[in-house]
Amino acid sequence: MSPTTLPAPPEQGHVTFLGAGPGDPGLLTLRAVEALANADVLVAEHDVLDVVRTHARQGVSEVHTDADTSAPGTGTPQLTVVDGASTTAGIPSMRDAAHLVMEAARGGKRVVRAVSGDPGLDAYAAEEMLACASAGVPFEVVPGVATAVGVPAYAGVPLRDAQGTDVRFVDARTASDRCWTEVGASDGTVVVSTTLDSVAAAAGELVSAGRKPDTPLTVTVAGTTTRQRTWTATLGTIAQTLKQAKVLPSPEGGRPVIAVVGERSAAAQRDRLAWFESKPLFGWKVLVPRTKEQAASLSDQLRSYGAVPHEVPTIAVEPPRTPQQMERAVKGLVTGRYEWIAFTSVNAVKAVREKFEEYGLDARAFAGIKVAAVGEQTANALIAFGVKPDLVPSGEQSAAGLLEDWPPYDPVFDPIDRVFLPRADIATETLVAGLIELGWEVDDVTAYRTVRASPPPAETREAIKGGGFDAVLFTSSSTVRNLVGIAGKPHNVTVIACIGPATAKTAEEHGLRVDVMAPEPSVHKLAEALADFGARRRLAALEAGDPVTRPSERRPGARRRRSTT
């Protein structure tokens, strides 16, 4: 337990005022994750809940709020609370934020009041803390990465240098004339929190206060997320820059931005330091047509390259229609019927594990049995079950690769000549035939069935066919056939990446142009290959003096849209 944790008395709850950072969930502190894991109630605006809910325990009560900003600076905001009671009534209830938090705490709940950035810089958090203190409700504060600091760091804009430049933070919505005069007379760095359609006005205030019109500035919207965009200009040219970029006028002009004014935000500096937006797949919307169980690690890898993965199940895994054969085979494992068991997929491991749990068995039932596995993910699934594979192909990770290393049956050294092969109902016969040729008897058992998943939502189908995705990763021939079957053929601007020659051939048979091929049949190598493709594409654009765009922006009539991630 953290030494800062305040244990709540049994009869009373506790409030944690928590900074959720500027938008990237990875910026949450360890203490924040700990507090979220113990929370009974989360209270926050919708965007903040999207950042913190991943770390909350199952069953936590979420209270979505939206601050009433019609009269800023008038005290603790009224919140539109979207909870069970108000939703049922059909009319959102207006509640005072502090009273809402304290009400839950008085009921013995551990409440997390999450705010964007850092609680110390939130306009209303201090008033809510004072209300808790006055009412005797125990609370603690978990600092977060301040938006005005985190966003410039992700934009590649340092705020200070070795000479110790002064840094001033200004909220343009509440800044007084005296504030503008002071920062205008300074030659330090100014970090301005404002909105997209108010950037030019803030620049004008600084020029009027004495800053030179040619002073560099950067403007960043949706900072620290994969929607982040940064523009470099000067105080005198920023209005024209946003107009030429067709950013303004826009109905989304009210979106918050961070503007950094000063020499440290010069274009030459940012070109070398913009580490986040220069990721190889930055902002790419990548379709991952796989089963939900198998997509998680791949999606995490894509995010590390700056992509926005969108998982669409194309295959559903179901139990076999006649489970008796599987039941007999699992019992045979316990009674010593088999010398080997061979797993060719994660789903096969999952099917056997579920049968074990059904019978009250665990990994100890594998004692005395040799275990083979095809592929890194299959091996990892076995290790997670408590079983270390005895045989993994040294070369190609496939049934053929496994046969290359599989020992022939030897009646002297092998007391039992039988292999248990749990597999899908549509699996290839290559492994069975090869094992028989090596002298083994094979119990070829259907452990699970793969069926085509239900079609994705209409919005996803339209994005697939209309070029809304930048790339799609195909990890097998069946994912090609099933995706086209349930959602239609991807648009010709979409980058097609395939895990191997067989999958690429199937894609081409469906009229798709294959752009990327994994150097070996591994989903992680496939993601790496796509990232390499994106990096080369980006470098070519920069060398040609062209703007760096995503593939989806090449389609006719394409417009920049905000991602949902």
LOMIVEX-386554 format. One record per residue: x, y, z of N, C-alpha, C in turn. Coordinates in steps of 0.02 Angstrom, whole numbers, plus 50000, padded with zeros to 5 digits. Layout:
# LOMIVEX-386554
XYZXYZXYZ/...
END
This chain:
# LOMIVEX-386554
500424994050000500005000050000500445006250000/500235011249962500615017449959500585020950026/501135024150048501115027850112500645033750111/500435035850051499975041450047499245039350053/499125032850052498435030450055498135031950123/497535034750123497185036050185496665030750197/496765026150244496265020950256495635024050283/495075022350254494435025250275494145021250333/493865024750382493525021150437492955017050408/492765011650442492245007250415491585010750401/491415015750445490755018950437490755024750388/491345026650363491385032450319491815031050258/491645034050203492025033050142492615037750137/492845038750076493455042450066493455045049994/493715051049983493725054049917494445054949894/494585052849832495235053949801495145058749743/495445064649747495445069349692496045067449648/495905065149588496415061849547496515065549481/497145066849465497315069849401497385064549348/496965064949295496965059849242497445061549186/497815067249192498275068949139497945072049079/498325073449026498065077048969497685072848918/497675066148924497295062148876497575055248863/498235054448866498535047948855498465043848919/498095038148917498015034148977498675031649006/499195031248965499845029048988500185033949035/499915040049040500215045049084499935044949155/499465040449168499215039749236499785037349282/499815039949342500335037949389500165031249420/500675027949450500555021649485500055022549542/500105028149577499635029449632498925030349605/498855033349547498195034149517497895027349500/498295022949471498055016249454497835012449517/498225013249571498055009949635497385012549661/497285019149659496665022049684496065019849642/496165019549577495615017449533495425010149545/495915005949559495774998849571495364997749633/495385002549681495015001849744494375005949746/494225009649691493655014149692492985010449688/492505013049725491805010649719491415015049671/491605021449667491235026249625491745030549588/491635031549522492035036149483491595042049463/491825048049476491465054149457491915058249412/491695059549350492115063349304491725065149241/491985069949203491705071449138491845065449092/491455064849039491475058848997492165057448970/492515062448944493175061348914493675058748966/493615061149027494075058949079493915051749099/493275049949102493095043049118493385038249067/493405040249004493685035948952494425034348966/494775038948999495485038049014495575033449074/495155034249126495285030749190494915024149198/494375023049160493955017249175494315010549164/494815010349121495175004149108495475001249172/495675005549218496015003249279495535002249338/494895003649327494405002749381494204995349386/494024993349445493824986349454493134985249423/492984978949409492344977149379491774978849427/491254981849401490674983449442490694990349473/491224994349460491255001049488490685005249461/490415009549502489875014049481490165020149447/489965021549385490225027249348489695032749345/489905038849361489465044649357489735049349304/489385049549247489595054049192489345061049208/489775065949201489575072849216489785077449159/489435082949154489625088249107489525094849142/490075098549149490055104849186489645110049148/489265114049184488895119649156489355125649155/489625127149096490115132549090489795139149067/489135139749074488805145849051488995151849093/489205150649155489405156149199490055154449234/490615154549196491255152649226491465157349281/491825154449330492085158549383491585160049437/491005156849437490485158249486490495153249543/490995148749545491025143949601490975136949576/490815132349622490775125349606490255124049552/490435120449499489965119649443489385115049459/488835116349426488285111449426488465106149375/488295099949389488475094549344487845090949320/487835089649255487305085449228487495078249241/487155075049286487335068449308486945063249269/487295059049233486965053749194487055047249233/486605046049280486635039949319486005035949309/485935030449344485355026149333484695029649345/484655033649399484025036949416483815042149364/484295046249344484115051549297483965048749228/484335043349209484205040349144483505037349141/483325033949196482665030849198482115036149193/482225041749228481725047049226481715050649160/482245049949121482275053349057482485060549062/482615062949123482815069949133483445070049176/484015072349148484625072749188484525077349248/484785075349305484715079449365485305084149371/485175090349395485705095149406485915094649478/486565093049489486805091949557487455095849567/487585098049627488205101349643488755095949649/489325097149616489845092049613490085089949682/490225094849725490475093149791489965089149831/489335090949827488825087249864488745080249836/488815079449771488765072949739489315068349765/489935070949768490505067049791490425065249866/490235070149906490175069049978489605064249995/489075064549956488505060049967488725052849961/489125051349909489365044549899489855042549955/490285047249976490775045750028490425044450094/489905048350110489545047350173489205040450175/489075037750116488775031150113489285025550120/489905027350139490425022350150490805020350087/490715024150034491035022449970491725025749964/492165022349926492795025449906492675028849839/492715035349839492535039349780493175042049747/493215041349681493755044549643493445050149602/493645056249617493425062149578493995063749530/493925061449467494455062249418494365068649378/494915072249368494895078449328495435078049276/495345081749222495855081949170496475085549195/497065083149173497685086349194497835085049266/497945090449305498135089949375497615093449419/497415090449476496895093549518497085100549542/497745101749551497965108249575497845113849526/497745112049461497625117149410496905117049386/496485112749415495795112449395495405118349426/494965121349387494625127349410494185126249471/493925120249480493435119149533493645114049585/494185110249573494365104849619494515107549690/494845113449695495005116149761494375117549801/493855120149768493235121549804492905115149827/492955109849787492665103449807493055100549866/493715101449866494125099149923493925102949987/493835109449981493645113450040492965111250066/492505109650021491845107250042491915100750081/492345096250057492455089850092492765091150161/493255095750164493585097350228493085100250277/492645104650254492145107750298491655102550324/491505097550283491015092450303491335086650340/491995086950349492335081550384492405075150344/492375075650278492455069750235493205068950219/493515063350237494235062550223494375062150148/494925065250128495095065150057495845065250048/496075063649989496775064149970496815066749899/497405068949879497515071549812498055067549777/497905065149718498395061549676498555066049617/499135069049616499305073649561499325069949494/499215073749441499265070949374499715075249331/499865072949270500265076849224499835082749199/500055088849213499685094749192499655095149116/499075096849090498985097349017499475102348987/499575108049021500005113248994500735111148992/500915105749027501605103149026501645096948982/501165092448988501175086248950501095087148875/500645091548855500525092448783501135095148746/501475100448771502085102648736502615097148732/502665092948784503155087548783503005082648727/502375081148715502175076548661502225080048592/502195086648592502255090348529502975091648510/503445089748553504145091048539504345098248549/504035101548599504155108648612504425109448683/505075109948693505345110948760505165117948786/505025118448850504815124848878505405128848906/505955125348922506535128848950507165126448916/507715130248924508355128148898508885129048952/509505127948933510055128248982510135135149012/509885140248977509945147149002509405148849053/508945143949066508435144949117507885149749098/507605148949038507065153249015506485153149064/506195159149077505595159549118505015156449081/504555153249117503955150249087503345152849124/502875155449086502245157949114501665154049085/501175152349127500585148649105499975153349108/499615153649053499055158249048498435154549024/497885155449060497235152949037496875158749003/496825158448937496555164148899495835165848918/495475160848943494775162148960494695166849020/495175166649066495115170749126495675175849135/496125176349085496705180849092496475188149093/496765192049139496595199149144497045203349099/496875209649090497295214149050497995214549080/498035214449146498685214849180499115208749164/498775202949162499135196749146499435197149075/499035199249026499285199848957499855204848954/499805210248990500335215448989500985212649016/500945208749070501545205949101501895200949055/501505196349026501815191248982502035194348917/501695199648895501895203048833502555206648841/502695209148901503315212748914503905207948927/503755201548938504275196648953504535193648888/505155190948892505415187348833505435179848848/505105177748900505085170648919504575166748877/504535160348891504055155948857503375156848889/502865157348847502175157948871501775151948846/501455148348893501025142648875500305144848886/499935145248831499255147848833498755142248824/498305141548872497735136848865497155140748836/496925138548778496385142148745495995137348701/495615139948653495245135648607495485137048536/495335132448491495585133048422495375139548390/494755141648399494515147648366494705154048405/495045153348462495255159148500496015160148499/496375155748464497105156248462497325162948433/497025164948377497215171248345497105177248391/496555177048429496405182548475496935182848530/497135176948556497655176748608498315179348580/498475177448517499085179948485499055187548479/498465190048461498385197348456498485200948522/498245197848576498355200848643499095201348659/499475196148642500195196348656500565201548614/500365202148550500675207148507500505214148533/499885215248552499685221748578500055223448642/500235218148681500585219248744501335219948735/501585219348673502295220548662502695214948630/502405209048623502775203648590502825205148515/503395203348484503485204648412503045199848372/502765202248317502345197848275502705191848247/503375192148241503735186448213503965181448267/503715182248327503865177448381503565170648364/503955165248365503685158648346503175156148397/502705152048373502255148548418502045142048386/501855137348429501555131048405500865130448437/500415127448400499735126248425499595118848419/499405115648474499275108448474498565107048498/498215103048459497535100948476497535093448490/497115091248536497055084148555497725081248577/498105085248614498785083248634498815076848673/499335072948662499505066448693499055060748670/498605061948623498195056648594498385055648521/498135050348491498295049048421497915053748374/497515058248401497195063448361497615069848360/498175069748395498575075848403498795078748337/498735085348331498995088948273499315095448298/499875097148269500235103148289500395107448229/500285113948236500445118748183500975123548208/501455125148167501985129948184501895136248143/501925141948177501825148348143502155153748185/501935159948176502145165548218501515168848245/501615173348293501035176948320500655180648265/501025183048216500705186948163500395182748108/500605176348102500365172348045499905166548065/499785165548130499425159548151498715159248122/498375164948118497695165048091497695162648018/498175165047979498225163047909498435155747903/498875153447947499095146447945498515141647957/498095143048006497525138648021497005138947964/496955144847933496485145347877496725141447816/497385142047801497665138347744497645130847755/497705128647818497665121547834496945119047835/496475123547822495765121947822495525119247889/495845121747941495655119848009495095124448033/495135130748012494625135648029494395139147966/493775141247963493255140348015493015133148018/492785131148077492565124348088492065124148145/491575119548140491105118748196491445116148259/492065113548251492435111048309492935116148334/492815122548319493265127848339493315128648414/492855125948452492875126548524493315121348559/493655117148520494085112048550494675115348585/494865112848645495425115848681496085114548647/496535119348651497205118648623497715121448673/498335119548663498895122448701499345126048650/499445132448661499895136348617500515138148657/501095136948628501735138648660502075144148620/502205149648653502495155548621503205156548646/503675157348599504375158448619504855154848572/505495156348580505995153548535506045146048539/505865143148595505925135848603505445132048559/504925135448533504445132148490504575133448416/505185135648400505355137048330505315130748288/505165131648224505055125948180505665121348177/506275124248173506875120148168506955115648229/506755118248287506805114448348506305108648347/505695109948327505165104948330505285099448278/505575101148221505705096048169506125090348197/506565091848244507005086748272506735083448335/506255086748367506025084448433505315081648433/504975081948376504275079648373504255071948371/504415068848427504475061548431503805057948424/503265061048449502615057648451502285057448383/502225063248352501885063548287502295060548231/502945058948244503355055948192503385048248199/502965045448242502935038148246502715035348178/502945029248160502835026848091502105026148070/501665024748117500955023948099500525028948136/500805034948150500445039748190499765041548160/499245040448199498565042248178498245037348130/498615032148108498325027348062497775023348096/497215022848064496675018648089496755011748058/496935006848099497115000148074496594995048095/496324991548046495824986448058496164979848077/495954976948133496234970648157495674965448156/495604961748100495054957048094495234950248125/495144949748190495324943548225494814942148279/494914936748316494494935448373494714940148429/494254942048472494404946648526494974944148570/494974937648584495484934848628496184935748599/496244935548534496904935548502497124942548482/496694947548486496864954148459497224958648508/497174957248574497414962048624498154963748616/498594958748615499314960148612499504963548546/499184961648492499314964748428499094972048429/498524973448458498284980448463498754984648505/499014981748560499494985448601500124987148561/500354982548520500944983748480500814989248429/500224989148398500054994348349500025001248382/499755001548443499735007948479500435010648492/500905006148504501595008448516501885011848455/501615010248396501835013548334501425019748318/500965021548362500555027548352499895026248317/499735019948304499115018348267498515018148314/497925018248283497295017548318496975010948296/497095005548333496824999048312496074998648322/495744995448275495024994448278494894986948269/494714983548323494634976348321493934974448295/493924970248244493294967748217493324960048216/492964956748259492964949448258492684946848192/493054942448160492804939348098492674931948108/492954929248163492874922148178492624921548249/492094917648259491854916048325492044908848341/492274907648401492474900948421491934897848465/491694891848445491164888548481491364881348498/491054878348548491204871348566491014866748509/491304860648507491114855848455490394853648463/490084851748407489374849748410489294843348451/489784838848447489764832748487490374832648533/490284834348597490854835148642491134828548669/490804822848655491014816548685491734814548667/491934815748604492604813948583493134817948622/493004824348633493464828548671493484826348744/492924824448771492894822248841493304815848850/493244811148803493624804848808494384806248804/494574810848759495284812448750495574815548813/495214820048845495464823248906495534818148961/495054813648966495114808349017495714803849001/495854802848936496424798848915497084801948936/497104808648939497714812048962497874810049034/497354809449075497444807849145497624800549155/497354796249113497454788949122498074786349087/498454790749054499074788549023499014785748953/498514787948916498394785448849498894788448798/499174794348813499564798048763500294799048784/500734798948733501434800848742501524808348730/501134810948682501194817948661500494821248658/500494827748667499914831848648500184837748609/499874839348552500114844748508499594850248502/499804856348518499354862148513499574866348454/499104867748409499264871748349498974878748352/498624880448406498324887148411498174888848484/498084895248497497884897548563497194894848580/496764894448530496084891948543496084884648565/496554880748539496604873748561496804873348634/497284877548654497474877848725496874879748768/496504884748745495924887148782495394881748789/495284877848736494784872548738494964867048788/495604865048787495824859848834495814862448906/496024868648915496024871548982495314871849011/494834873748969494144874148993493884867249013/494074862148976493874855248994494194853249060/494824854949068495174853449131494794856549190/494624863049183494284866549237493604863449250/493284861049197492624857749205492674851449248/493244847949241493344841749279493744842849343/493904849049359494284850449420495024848849414/495284848749353495994847149341496394853649333/497054852949337497484858649324498094856149285/498614860349280499194858649239499564852349261/499454850249323499784844149348499574837949308/499004838349275498774832549236499224831249175/499654836149157500114835149101500754831449121/500814829549185501414826249209501534819849169/502144819049143502324813049105502134813349032/501814818749010501604819448940502034824848907/502284823448847502664828348809502184832948773/502364839448774501914844548746502264848248689/501924848748632502174852448574501714858448561/502014863748535501624869848520501884873148457/501424875648416501594879348356501484886748369/502004890748366501934897948371502064900548441/502314906748443502494909948506501884911048550/501324913248520500734914548560500444908248590/500454902748552500214896348579500654894148637/501304894748629501764893048684501644897348745/501534903848735501404908348791500754906548827/500244904448788499604902448818499704896348862/500134891748841500284885748881500664887648944/501144892048938501544894248996501084897649047/500604901649022500124904849067499694899749104/499614893949074499234888449104499664884449153/500314885749151500774882149194501124876349161/501134876249094501434870749056501974873549010/502584871049016503124873148972503184868148914/503104870448851503134865748794503814862348789/503794855948771504414852148760504684853148689/504224854848644504424855448574504074861448542/504464865948514504214871548474504624871548410/504324872448352504714872248289505304876948291/505884874548270506484878748268506484883348208/506094881448157506064885548096505374888448086/505064886848030504394889448014503894887548067/503514892548091503014891348142502354889148109/502334882648092501754879848058501754872348071/501224869048046501184861748053501784858448019/501974861047960502544858247923503184859347963/503254865247994503844866548034503894862048095/503314860448125503294855948182503514848948162/503284846748104503464840048079504214839448066/504524845048046505244844948033505644842948095/505384844948154505744843648217505454837848257/504884835148235504554829848275504944823248268/505104820048324505494813748320505054807948296/505334803248258504954797348237504814792848298/504284788948293504124784448348504664779048354/504894778048416505404772948430505134768448484/504964762148468504664757648518505114756348578/505764757648571506214756448627506174762148678/506144768448653506164774248698505464777148711/504984775548670504304778248678503834772748702/503654772848766503214767648792502504767848762/502294773648739501624774548710501704777548641/501294775348593501384777548524500834782448502/500464785448549499874789248529499954796748544/499704800848497499724808148503499014810848505/498884815348551498244818848556498314825548520/497894826648469497924832848430497254836448434/497164841048482496544845048485496594850748435/496084851348392496134856348339495444858948319/495444863648272494814866348246494484861448199/493844862548187493474857948143493694858548070/494024864248052494224865247982494984864947974/495334862048024496064862048021496324857647965/496934859047944497254855247891497444848247914/497474843547867497654836647882498414835547878/498794840847863499514840147854499854837047914/499704839447973500034837048033499854829748048/499224828048039499004821148052499384816248007/499384817847942499724813447893500464812847908/500784818447926501494818347940501664814248002/501254814648054501374810848115501284803348103/500784801548063500684794548047501274791848008/501544795947963502124793847923502734792747968/502764796448025503314795648072503194789748120/502644786248110502514780348150502064781348210/501764787148217501344788448274500604787148258/500234785048310499504784648306499234791448329/498724794048294498484800748310497744800648326/497564803448385496864804848401496734812048379/496454812648320496324819248290495634821448313/495614826048362494994827648397494784834848384/494154835848367493874842548358493764845648427/494184850448445494144853648510493704859848510/493634862848451493214868848445493024869848372/492514873748362492294875348294492404882748281/492614884448221492674891448201492114893048153/491724898148170491164900148128491234907548112/490924909648058490964916648038490594920948089/490914926348110490614930848160490054934948128/489664938248171489134942648147489444948848115/489094951948067489354958048035489474963548086/489984967648076490114973348121489574978748110/489564983848152489064989248144489114992448075/488564995548054488534998647987489085003847978/489235007648030489755012848025490435009748008/490585003948038491215000548024491224997847953/490674994947932490634992247863490734997747812/490435003547824490515009147778491235011647776/491565011647835492265013847837492715008947800/492575002447804492964997447769492904998347694/492294998847669492184999347597492335006347570/492275011447613492365018347590493055021147599/493535017147625494215019647633494345023247698/493915022147748494015025347812494585022447853/494805016447836495375013447870496005014447830/496555015447865497195016447832497535009847814/497415004747854497714998247841497284992747872/497374986647846497044980847875497554975247879/497564971747936498024966247946497664959547938/497874955547890497574948847880498064943647907/497824939847955498254934947989498124927747967/497664926847921497534920147893497074920947832/497034915747792496584915947734495864916547756/495694913447813495004913647836494814920747857/495284924747884495104931647902494964935747839/495294934247785495154937647721494444935947699/494304929447694493644927247670493084929747714/493194929247780492654931147827492544938647829/493084942647826492984949947827492614952147765/492824949847707492474951647645491754949247648/491644943347678490964940647682490504944547727/490754946947784490314950247832490314957847826/490834960647793490884967947792491024970947723/491224966947675491374969547609492124970247598/492314971747537493024972347518493304979047538/493904979247569494214985647587494334989947525/494294996547534494405001447481495115000947455/495215002947391495875002047361496415006647389/496235011747429496755015947460497015012747525/496655007747551496845004547614497455000147603/497955000747646498554996547642498374989547667/498524984547626498374977547643499014974147666/499014971547727499594968147755499404960847770/499814956147746499654949047754500214945447790/500034940247828500504936747870500944931847831/500744929847771501144925147733500884924247663/501234920347622501054919447551500354916647540/500144911747581499484908847571498934914047583/499024918047637498534923247652498534928547597/499134930347572499184935247518498834932747455/498914926347440498594923547380497834924047386/497574922447446496844923047456496614930247449/497014934947475496834942047469496814944147396/497304941947357497324943747286496744940547248/496554934447268495974931247236495324935047248/495324938947303494734943147318494804950247291/495294951147246495374957547213495734962847253/496124960747304496484965547346497224966047325/497504971947330498214973047315498604972347380/499054967647382499444966447443500054971047444/500094975247496500634980247502501184977947549/501014974047599501494972247651501454964747665/502034961647671502064954447688502534953547747/502314949747797502744948447854503344944147833/503934945447860504524941547842504494934347867/504074933247918503954926547944503244926347972/502934920447977502224920047997502114921348071/502144927748089502034929848158501634936348157/501134936848200500724942948201501154948948221/501634947848265502054953448287502534955648231/502784950848192503204952648135502784956248082/502144954348077501694957648030501604964948049/501494966248114501424973148137502064977148126/502644973848138503284977148125503364978948052/503154974348008503214975647936502774981547915/502184982047944501744987647928502064994247953/502364994048013502695000048040503275002147995/503654997247970504204998847924503935002047860/503374999447835503055002247775502865009547788/502555010747847502345017547864502925022247870/503485019847900504075023947908504375025947841/504415021047795504685022547727504235027447690/503595026647698503105031047665503175038247691/503265038847756503335045447787503985048747764/504535044947763505175047647742505165049947669/504825046047627504775047847556504405054547547/503875055447587503495061747582503925067647604/504295066747659504715072147684505265073947635/505575068747605506115070047557505865073447494/505225072147477504935075347418504645082147433/504665084047497504385090547517503625090547519/503325084547522502605084047525502365083347597/501745085347611501475084347678501405076947693/501505075047756501415068047777500675066847788/500405062347749499685060847754499595053447767/498995051647790498815044647798498515041947734/498535035447722498245032547661497505034447651/497125034747706496415036347700496295043347675/496785047747682496705054647659496815055347584/496985049847551497095050047478496455048747439/495945046047473495345044347436494975050647416/494595050447360494235056347336493755058947390/493795065447401493335068547449493495067247521/494095064447535494275062847604494355069247644/494105069147705494175074847750494465072347815/494795076847849495075075047915494495074047963/494495068347996493975067048045494295065448112/493945066948164494195065348230494115057848243/494645054748267494615047648285494235046948350/493955040948361493595039648423494045036848476/494695036348460495155033348508495695038348527/
END
